[in-house]
C-alpha cells in the first residue's frame, strides 16, 4: 500500500489549480493525466512545495512511477 501525506495531496491539488488553465485541454478528461502533469517536471518544487516533490520522488523510487501515479489518482480527483 502506498501512503501519501495530506500535505502532499494538498500541494498537488494547489499546483493543479495553478496550471489547470493551461493544462486542462491536454488531459482529455483523464484524472491520471492531470495528476501526471502536476507531479512531473518538478512543478511541485517550482510552486514552493519541495517537501511534496521529495515525497513523491521517494515514493516513486520505492514503488515505481505507475503505481504511485495510480495511487495519487485514486486519492485525489483533479478533474
Long-range contacts (C-beta under 8 A, 24 or more apart in sequence): 2-59, 2-63, 2-67, 2-68, 2-71, 4-55, 4-59, 4-71, 4-72, 4-75, 5-55, 7-51, 7-52, 8-49, 8-51, 8-52, 8-55, 8-56, 9-72, 9-75, 9-76, 11-44, 11-47, 11-49, 11-51, 11-52, 12-38, 12-39, 12-44, 12-52, 12-72, 12-76, 12-78, 13-76, 13-78, 14-47, 14-49, 15-43, 15-44, 15-47, 15-49, 16-78, 18-47, 19-43, 20-78, 24-79, 27-79, 29-79, 30-79, 31-73, 31-77, 31-78, 31-79, 32-69, 32-70, 32-73, 34-78, 34-79, 35-69, 35-72, 35-73, 35-76, 35-78, 36-69, 38-78, 39-69, 39-72
